[in-house]
Amino acid sequence: MPMEISQPSFQPLRHVDQRLDVDGLLALVRYNEQGLVPAIVQDQRSGQVLMMAWMNETSLRRTLDTGEAVFWSRSRQTLWHKGATSGHTQRVTGICVDCDGDTLLILVEPAGPACHTGAVSCFYRGLAQS
């Protein structure tokens, strides 16, 4: 069943000037030499950046078809359905492509922590402010 795009509660998409259909979105994506595009995953409710992962055309299409985040694992060289093992799936509520077409922003409703360490976000370490 194709995913339905819902309006997030903190409204990160309110600034989107150009609404695209699936074919329009896919036409704008520019993959690197390895056939990959970085995908920044953001919690659609809180706005917190959860993780960065890679997508290829197949994983992006699978994400669009299933409504759950599917990435490309560079280390395993295979598709990776986020949460398939842990149960911490990510229901996709929106996808944006940046101005250059070389980065995706994936808005999700997470069913658990995004990080393999158990942290809510993979970005739990930061530069100390002095």
OpenMM code with the backbone's topology and positions (N, CA, C; nanometers):
from openmm import Vec3, app, unit

residues = "MET PRO MET GLU ILE SER GLN PRO SER PHE GLN PRO LEU ARG HIS VAL ASP GLN ARG LEU ASP VAL ASP GLY LEU LEU ALA LEU VAL ARG TYR ASN GLU GLN GLY LEU VAL PRO ALA ILE VAL GLN ASP GLN ARG SER GLY GLN VAL LEU MET MET ALA TRP MET ASN GLU THR SER LEU ARG ARG THR LEU ASP THR GLY GLU ALA VAL PHE TRP SER ARG SER ARG GLN THR LEU TRP HIS LYS GLY ALA THR SER GLY HIS THR GLN ARG VAL THR GLY ILE CYS VAL ASP CYS ASP GLY ASP THR LEU LEU ILE LEU VAL GLU PRO ALA GLY PRO ALA CYS HIS THR GLY ALA VAL SER CYS PHE TYR ARG GLY LEU ALA GLN SER".split()
positions = [
    Vec3(0.0840, -0.1169, 0.0000),
    Vec3(0.0000, 0.0000, 0.0000),
    Vec3(0.0890, 0.1240, 0.0000),
    Vec3(0.0696, 0.2162, -0.0935),
    Vec3(0.1521, 0.3379, -0.0977),
    Vec3(0.1311, 0.4211, 0.0287),
    Vec3(0.2379, 0.4886, 0.0689),
    Vec3(0.2294, 0.5676, 0.1916),
    Vec3(0.1449, 0.6918, 0.1714),
    Vec3(0.0819, 0.7353, 0.2809),
    Vec3(0.0089, 0.8607, 0.2819),
    Vec3(0.0956, 0.9627, 0.3525),
    Vec3(0.1093, 1.0786, 0.2926),
    Vec3(0.1879, 1.1852, 0.3530),
    Vec3(0.0960, 1.2653, 0.4441),
    Vec3(0.1259, 1.2672, 0.5730),
    Vec3(0.0458, 1.3447, 0.6666),
    Vec3(0.1224, 1.4704, 0.7062),
    Vec3(0.0496, 1.5717, 0.7482),
    Vec3(0.1123, 1.6973, 0.7891),
    Vec3(0.1675, 1.6816, 0.9302),
    Vec3(0.2974, 1.6930, 0.9505),
    Vec3(0.3572, 1.6779, 1.0831),
    Vec3(0.3088, 1.7850, 1.1799),
    Vec3(0.3101, 1.7513, 1.3086),
    Vec3(0.2592, 1.8441, 1.4091),
    Vec3(0.3469, 1.9688, 1.4228),
    Vec3(0.4800, 1.9584, 1.4070),
    Vec3(0.5622, 2.0784, 1.4181),
    Vec3(0.5782, 2.1477, 1.2832),
    Vec3(0.5174, 2.0942, 1.1802),
    Vec3(0.5026, 2.1530, 1.0482),
    Vec3(0.6328, 2.1887, 0.9763),
    Vec3(0.7252, 2.0946, 0.9619),
    Vec3(0.8479, 2.1261, 0.8888),
    Vec3(0.8247, 2.1430, 0.7400),
    Vec3(0.7133, 2.0953, 0.6894),
    Vec3(0.6869, 2.1062, 0.5456),
    Vec3(0.6095, 2.2319, 0.5073),
    Vec3(0.5755, 2.3173, 0.6044),
    Vec3(0.4957, 2.4359, 0.5713),
    Vec3(0.5704, 2.5305, 0.4781),
    Vec3(0.7043, 2.5210, 0.4761),
    Vec3(0.7860, 2.6061, 0.3904),
    Vec3(0.8075, 2.5475, 0.2511),
    Vec3(0.7566, 2.4282, 0.2256),
    Vec3(0.7786, 2.3627, 0.0966),
    Vec3(0.7025, 2.4397, -0.0108),
    Vec3(0.7770, 2.4907, -0.1081),
    Vec3(0.7178, 2.5710, -0.2148),
    Vec3(0.6700, 2.4863, -0.3317),
    Vec3(0.7338, 2.3715, -0.3519),
    Vec3(0.7025, 2.2905, -0.4684),
    Vec3(0.6591, 2.1515, -0.4221),
    Vec3(0.5314, 2.1198, -0.4388),
    Vec3(0.4779, 1.9883, -0.4039),
    Vec3(0.4964, 1.8967, -0.5247),
    Vec3(0.5524, 1.7793, -0.4996),
    Vec3(0.5858, 1.6870, -0.6076),
    Vec3(0.5058, 1.5587, -0.5958),
    Vec3(0.4768, 1.4971, -0.7105),
    Vec3(0.4247, 1.3612, -0.7048),
    Vec3(0.5457, 1.2676, -0.6996),
    Vec3(0.5214, 1.1391, -0.6863),
    Vec3(0.6309, 1.0424, -0.6714),
    Vec3(0.7277, 1.0496, -0.7886),
    Vec3(0.6755, 1.0533, -0.9104),
    Vec3(0.7632, 1.0590, -1.0286),
    Vec3(0.8459, 1.1872, -1.0304),
    Vec3(0.7847, 1.2976, -0.9885),
    Vec3(0.8569, 1.4244, -0.9827),
    Vec3(0.9698, 1.4206, -0.8814),
    Vec3(0.9432, 1.3615, -0.7653),
    Vec3(1.0469, 1.3472, -0.6632),
    Vec3(1.1604, 1.2591, -0.7138),
    Vec3(1.1253, 1.1429, -0.7670),
    Vec3(1.2283, 1.0501, -0.8149),
    Vec3(1.3141, 1.1111, -0.9253),
    Vec3(1.2547, 1.1945, -1.0089),
    Vec3(1.3285, 1.2575, -1.1188),
    Vec3(1.4313, 1.3582, -1.0689),
    Vec3(1.4099, 1.4142, -0.9501),
    Vec3(1.5018, 1.5153, -0.8969),
    Vec3(1.6210, 1.4571, -0.8204),
    Vec3(1.6107, 1.3328, -0.7778),
    Vec3(1.7161, 1.2732, -0.6942),
    Vec3(1.8412, 1.2475, -0.7776),
    Vec3(1.9544, 1.2960, -0.7270),
    Vec3(2.0844, 1.2778, -0.7926),
    Vec3(2.1696, 1.1856, -0.7054),
    Vec3(2.1916, 1.0664, -0.7528),
    Vec3(2.2706, 0.9676, -0.6792),
    Vec3(2.4191, 0.9890, -0.7062),
    Vec3(2.5033, 0.9518, -0.6090),
    Vec3(2.6478, 0.9644, -0.6278),
    Vec3(2.7007, 0.8521, -0.7173),
    Vec3(2.8323, 0.8440, -0.7302),
    Vec3(2.8954, 0.7454, -0.8190),
    Vec3(2.8631, 0.6016, -0.7780),
    Vec3(2.8333, 0.5796, -0.6518),
    Vec3(2.7976, 0.4456, -0.6020),
    Vec3(2.6469, 0.4194, -0.6126),
    Vec3(2.5728, 0.5137, -0.6688),
    Vec3(2.4288, 0.4980, -0.6821),
    Vec3(2.3529, 0.5244, -0.5533),
    Vec3(2.4131, 0.6056, -0.4637),
    Vec3(2.3542, 0.6322, -0.3327),
    Vec3(2.3273, 0.7803, -0.3122),
    Vec3(2.2322, 0.8082, -0.2236),
    Vec3(2.2021, 0.9448, -0.1829),
    Vec3(2.1882, 0.9449, -0.0310),
    Vec3(2.2476, 1.0438, 0.0383),
    Vec3(2.2302, 1.0497, 0.1835),
    Vec3(2.0867, 1.0877, 0.2194),
    Vec3(2.0377, 1.0268, 0.3265),
    Vec3(1.9028, 1.0547, 0.3755),
    Vec3(1.9117, 1.0931, 0.5227),
    Vec3(1.8713, 1.2145, 0.5526),
    Vec3(1.8650, 1.2623, 0.6902),
    Vec3(1.7258, 1.2275, 0.7417),
    Vec3(1.7196, 1.1585, 0.8554),
    Vec3(1.5922, 1.1152, 0.9115),
    Vec3(1.5591, 1.2037, 1.0310),
    Vec3(1.4379, 1.2609, 1.0287),
    Vec3(1.3953, 1.3560, 1.1305),
    Vec3(1.2602, 1.3124, 1.1884),
    Vec3(1.2467, 1.3210, 1.3204),
    Vec3(1.1205, 1.2908, 1.3870),
    Vec3(1.0190, 1.3975, 1.3485),
    Vec3(0.9082, 1.3565, 1.2893),
    Vec3(0.8097, 1.4529, 1.2403),
    Vec3(0.7353, 1.5228, 1.3530),
    Vec3(0.7352, 1.4663, 1.4726),
    Vec3(0.6650, 1.5302, 1.5846),
    Vec3(0.7533, 1.6337, 1.6540),
    Vec3(0.8754, 1.5923, 1.6885),
    Vec3(0.9628, 1.6792, 1.7691),
    Vec3(1.0570, 1.7641, 1.6855),
    Vec3(1.0858, 1.7215, 1.5642),
    Vec3(1.1830, 1.7908, 1.4808),
    Vec3(1.3259, 1.7440, 1.5047),
    Vec3(1.3457, 1.6506, 1.5977),
    Vec3(1.4803, 1.6019, 1.6285),
    Vec3(1.5371, 1.5215, 1.5112),
    Vec3(1.6625, 1.5492, 1.4762),
    Vec3(1.7310, 1.4700, 1.3758),
    Vec3(1.7678, 1.3374, 1.4409),
    Vec3(1.7259, 1.2279, 1.3792),
    Vec3(1.7443, 1.0958, 1.4382),
    Vec3(1.8670, 1.0224, 1.3856),
    Vec3(1.8910, 1.0306, 1.2561),
    Vec3(1.9995, 0.9530, 1.1978),
    Vec3(2.0262, 0.9988, 1.0552),
    Vec3(2.1343, 0.9505, 1.0008),
    Vec3(2.1664, 0.9659, 0.8593),
    Vec3(2.1921, 0.8266, 0.8062),
    Vec3(2.1373, 0.7957, 0.6919),
    Vec3(2.1596, 0.6660, 0.6284),
    Vec3(2.1661, 0.6883, 0.4778),
    Vec3(2.1990, 0.5845, 0.4062),
    Vec3(2.2101, 0.5928, 0.2610),
    Vec3(2.0914, 0.5228, 0.1954),
    Vec3(2.0486, 0.5764, 0.0829),
    Vec3(1.9433, 0.5144, 0.0030),
    Vec3(1.9926, 0.4993, -0.1398),
    Vec3(1.9508, 0.3902, -0.2024),
    Vec3(1.9668, 0.3784, -0.3470),
    Vec3(1.8270, 0.3870, -0.4076),
    Vec3(1.8159, 0.3774, -0.5377),
    Vec3(1.6840, 0.3925, -0.5995),
    Vec3(1.5878, 0.2848, -0.5511),
    Vec3(1.6358, 0.1632, -0.5349),
    Vec3(1.5493, 0.0545, -0.4895),
    Vec3(1.4972, 0.0789, -0.3483),
    Vec3(1.5848, 0.1231, -0.2581),
    Vec3(1.5395, 0.1471, -0.1202),
    Vec3(1.4435, 0.2656, -0.1133),
    Vec3(1.4658, 0.3672, -0.1955),
    Vec3(1.3745, 0.4806, -0.1979),
    Vec3(1.2374, 0.4371, -0.2499),
    Vec3(1.2366, 0.3599, -0.3565),
    Vec3(1.1091, 0.3107, -0.4101),
    Vec3(1.0387, 0.2185, -0.3098),
    Vec3(1.1139, 0.1345, -0.2412),
    Vec3(1.0558, 0.0452, -0.1402),
    Vec3(0.9966, 0.1269, -0.0257),
    Vec3(1.0661, 0.2336, 0.0141),
    Vec3(1.0145, 0.3238, 0.1165),
    Vec3(0.8821, 0.3853, 0.0716),
    Vec3(0.8773, 0.4317, -0.0511),
    Vec3(0.7554, 0.4917, -0.1045),
    Vec3(0.6419, 0.3901, -0.1131),
    Vec3(0.6748, 0.2667, -0.1493),
    Vec3(0.5731, 0.1616, -0.1626),
    Vec3(0.5187, 0.1142, -0.0282),
    Vec3(0.6068, 0.1030, 0.0718),
    Vec3(0.5662, 0.0444, 0.2001),
    Vec3(0.5268, 0.1472, 0.3052),
    Vec3(0.5770, 0.2704, 0.2919),
    Vec3(0.5506, 0.3719, 0.3926),
    Vec3(0.6391, 0.3597, 0.5146),
    Vec3(0.7381, 0.2697, 0.5103),
    Vec3(0.8367, 0.2566, 0.6178),
    Vec3(0.9758, 0.2741, 0.5594),
    Vec3(1.0659, 0.3279, 0.6425),
    Vec3(1.2012, 0.3595, 0.5959),
    Vec3(1.2792, 0.2329, 0.5616),
    Vec3(1.3333, 0.2324, 0.4413),
    Vec3(1.4201, 0.1253, 0.3925),
    Vec3(1.5457, 0.1926, 0.3375),
    Vec3(1.6605, 0.1467, 0.3822),
    Vec3(1.7873, 0.2072, 0.3432),
    Vec3(1.8760, 0.1047, 0.2746),
    Vec3(1.9946, 0.1514, 0.2297),
    Vec3(2.0951, 0.0636, 0.1731),
    Vec3(2.2088, 0.0525, 0.2733),
    Vec3(2.2402, -0.0683, 0.3149),
    Vec3(2.3526, -0.0915, 0.4050),
    Vec3(2.4798, -0.1053, 0.3228),
    Vec3(2.5689, -0.0103, 0.3385),
    Vec3(2.6953, -0.0160, 0.2647),
    Vec3(2.7839, -0.1279, 0.3158),
    Vec3(2.7802, -0.1559, 0.4454),
    Vec3(2.8663, -0.2610, 0.5011),
    Vec3(2.8188, -0.4006, 0.4613),
    Vec3(2.6869, -0.4201, 0.4571),
    Vec3(2.6329, -0.5524, 0.4217),
    Vec3(2.5983, -0.5641, 0.2743),
    Vec3(2.5979, -0.4503, 0.2034),
    Vec3(2.5632, -0.4470, 0.0607),
    Vec3(2.4254, -0.5093, 0.0350),
    Vec3(2.3272, -0.4629, 0.1139),
    Vec3(2.1913, -0.5132, 0.1000),
    Vec3(2.0913, -0.4090, 0.1486),
    Vec3(1.9660, -0.4268, 0.1106),
    Vec3(1.8609, -0.3398, 0.1615),
    Vec3(1.8451, -0.3624, 0.3107),
    Vec3(1.8079, -0.2574, 0.3815),
    Vec3(1.7952, -0.2598, 0.5262),
    Vec3(1.6644, -0.1916, 0.5623),
    Vec3(1.5658, -0.2725, 0.6019),
    Vec3(1.4364, -0.2199, 0.6477),
    Vec3(1.4547, -0.1815, 0.7937),
    Vec3(1.4583, -0.0519, 0.8204),
    Vec3(1.4838, -0.0019, 0.9561),
    Vec3(1.3819, -0.0611, 1.0525),
    Vec3(1.4321, -0.1289, 1.1555),
    Vec3(1.3461, -0.1857, 1.2589),
    Vec3(1.2949, -0.3249, 1.2302),
    Vec3(1.3333, -0.3843, 1.1179),
    Vec3(1.2850, -0.5185, 1.0847),
    Vec3(1.3237, -0.6205, 1.1914),
    Vec3(1.4398, -0.6037, 1.2523),
    Vec3(1.4851, -0.6944, 1.3578),
    Vec3(1.4465, -0.6435, 1.4960),
    Vec3(1.4677, -0.5155, 1.5210),
    Vec3(1.4467, -0.4578, 1.6543),
    Vec3(1.3017, -0.4210, 1.6830),
    Vec3(1.2237, -0.4014, 1.5780),
    Vec3(1.0877, -0.3514, 1.5957),
    Vec3(1.0807, -0.2000, 1.5970),
    Vec3(1.1952, -0.1331, 1.5886),
    Vec3(1.2007, 0.0131, 1.5914),
    Vec3(1.1872, 0.0701, 1.4495),
    Vec3(1.0735, 0.0431, 1.3895),
    Vec3(1.0493, 0.0889, 1.2531),
    Vec3(1.0296, 0.2400, 1.2504),
    Vec3(1.0321, 0.2936, 1.1303),
    Vec3(1.0108, 0.4369, 1.1101),
    Vec3(0.9045, 0.4537, 1.0019),
    Vec3(0.7852, 0.4963, 1.0434),
    Vec3(0.6775, 0.5224, 0.9476),
    Vec3(0.7030, 0.6573, 0.8825),
    Vec3(0.7135, 0.6570, 0.7511),
    Vec3(0.7475, 0.7782, 0.6766),
    Vec3(0.6226, 0.8640, 0.6568),
    Vec3(0.6353, 0.9912, 0.6953),
    Vec3(0.5246, 1.0856, 0.6806),
    Vec3(0.5528, 1.1932, 0.5765),
    Vec3(0.6762, 1.2029, 0.5315),
    Vec3(0.7107, 1.3010, 0.4297),
    Vec3(0.8525, 1.2818, 0.3801),
    Vec3(0.8755, 1.3232, 0.2580),
    Vec3(1.0096, 1.3182, 0.1979),
    Vec3(1.0316, 1.4476, 0.1223),
    Vec3(1.1457, 1.5111, 0.1472),
    Vec3(1.1863, 1.6304, 0.0729),
    Vec3(1.3211, 1.6033, 0.0084),
    Vec3(1.3437, 1.6668, -0.1034),
    Vec3(1.4734, 1.6603, -0.1700),
    Vec3(1.5323, 1.8014, -0.1656),
    Vec3(1.6630, 1.8109, -0.1416),
    Vec3(1.7246, 1.9432, -0.1293),
    Vec3(1.7392, 2.0094, -0.2661),
    Vec3(1.7857, 2.1334, -0.2629),
    Vec3(1.7931, 2.2161, -0.3837),
    Vec3(1.8823, 2.1575, -0.4925),
    Vec3(1.9837, 2.0805, -0.4532),
    Vec3(2.0737, 2.0192, -0.5504),
    Vec3(2.0299, 1.8787, -0.5908),
    Vec3(1.9314, 1.8245, -0.5200),
    Vec3(1.8835, 1.6900, -0.5497),
    Vec3(1.9731, 1.5808, -0.4951),
    Vec3(2.0741, 1.6189, -0.4134),
    Vec3(2.1707, 1.5183, -0.3697),
    Vec3(2.1600, 1.4816, -0.2220),
    Vec3(2.0522, 1.5217, -0.1557),
    Vec3(2.0264, 1.4832, -0.0173),
    Vec3(1.8761, 1.4775, 0.0036),
    Vec3(1.8322, 1.3756, 0.0784),
    Vec3(1.6911, 1.3619, 0.1121),
    Vec3(1.6692, 1.3915, 0.2595),
    Vec3(1.5536, 1.4459, 0.2909),
    Vec3(1.5076, 1.4618, 0.4279),
    Vec3(1.3861, 1.3715, 0.4415),
    Vec3(1.3960, 1.2732, 0.5309),
    Vec3(1.2892, 1.1765, 0.5522),
    Vec3(1.2251, 1.2071, 0.6872),
    Vec3(1.0972, 1.2439, 0.6863),
    Vec3(1.0235, 1.2710, 0.8097),
    Vec3(0.9528, 1.1429, 0.8519),
    Vec3(0.9685, 1.1075, 0.9798),
    Vec3(0.9173, 0.9791, 1.0265),
    Vec3(0.8463, 0.9897, 1.1601),
    Vec3(0.7649, 0.8888, 1.1868),
    Vec3(0.7126, 0.8605, 1.3199),
    Vec3(0.7865, 0.7360, 1.3665),
    Vec3(0.8841, 0.7516, 1.4572),
    Vec3(0.9638, 0.6366, 1.5003),
    Vec3(0.8881, 0.5503, 1.6003),
    Vec3(0.9067, 0.4184, 1.5908),
    Vec3(0.8464, 0.3237, 1.6847),
    Vec3(0.9445, 0.2860, 1.7950),
    Vec3(1.0520, 0.3588, 1.8066),
    Vec3(1.1538, 0.3322, 1.9077),
    Vec3(1.2788, 0.4094, 1.8750),
    Vec3(1.3863, 0.3852, 1.9489),
    Vec3(1.5120, 0.4564, 1.9253),
    Vec3(1.5639, 0.4341, 1.7839),
    Vec3(1.6282, 0.5360, 1.7289),
    Vec3(1.6850, 0.5256, 1.5944),
    Vec3(1.8236, 0.4633, 1.5966),
    Vec3(1.8977, 0.4837, 1.7044),
    Vec3(2.0374, 0.4415, 1.7096),
    Vec3(2.0523, 0.2971, 1.7558),
    Vec3(2.1497, 0.2281, 1.6981),
    Vec3(2.1769, 0.0894, 1.7383),
    Vec3(2.2265, 0.0797, 1.8826),
    Vec3(2.2672, 0.1923, 1.9418),
    Vec3(2.3127, 0.1932, 2.0816),
    Vec3(2.1952, 0.1989, 2.1790),
    Vec3(2.0755, 0.2238, 2.1256),
    Vec3(1.9576, 0.2408, 2.2103),
    Vec3(1.9231, 0.3863, 2.2342),
    Vec3(2.0073, 0.4782, 2.1883),
    Vec3(1.9792, 0.6210, 2.2015),
    Vec3(1.8666, 0.6599, 2.1050),
    Vec3(1.7877, 0.7569, 2.1448),
    Vec3(1.6782, 0.8044, 2.0602),
    Vec3(1.7321, 0.8503, 1.9251),
    Vec3(1.8431, 0.9224, 1.9264),
    Vec3(1.9060, 0.9752, 1.8063),
    Vec3(2.0502, 0.9257, 1.7986),
    Vec3(2.0991, 0.9084, 1.6782),
    Vec3(2.2409, 0.8740, 1.6585),
    Vec3(2.3314, 0.9940, 1.6911),
    Vec3(2.2715, 1.1131, 1.7008),
    Vec3(2.3469, 1.2353, 1.7287),
    Vec3(2.3347, 1.2713, 1.8753),
    Vec3(2.3895, 1.1856, 1.9615),
    Vec3(2.3824, 1.2074, 2.1059),
    Vec3(2.5131, 1.2569, 2.1652),
    Vec3(2.6138, 1.2763, 2.0805),
    Vec3(2.7418, 1.3322, 2.1262),
    Vec3(2.7635, 1.4640, 2.0563),
    Vec3(2.8143, 1.5632, 2.1315),
    Vec3(2.8340, 1.6936, 2.0720),
    Vec3(2.9516, 1.7666, 2.1326),
    Vec3(2.9934, 1.8697, 2.0662),
    Vec3(3.1022, 1.9539, 2.1117),
    Vec3(3.0620, 2.0252, 2.2400),
    Vec3(3.1460, 2.0168, 2.3413),
    Vec3(3.1190, 2.0846, 2.4679),
    Vec3(3.1325, 2.2351, 2.4487),
    Vec3(3.0381, 2.3088, 2.5037),
    Vec3(3.0442, 2.4547, 2.4992),
    Vec3(3.1209, 2.5046, 2.6214),
    Vec3(3.2134, 2.5974, 2.5979),
    Vec3(3.2912, 2.6484, 2.7125),
    Vec3(3.2482, 2.7874, 2.7500),
] * unit.nanometer
topology = app.Topology()
chain = topology.addChain("A")
for resn in residues:
    res = topology.addResidue(resn, chain)
    for name in ("N", "CA", "C"):
        topology.addAtom(name, app.Element.getBySymbol(name[0]), res)
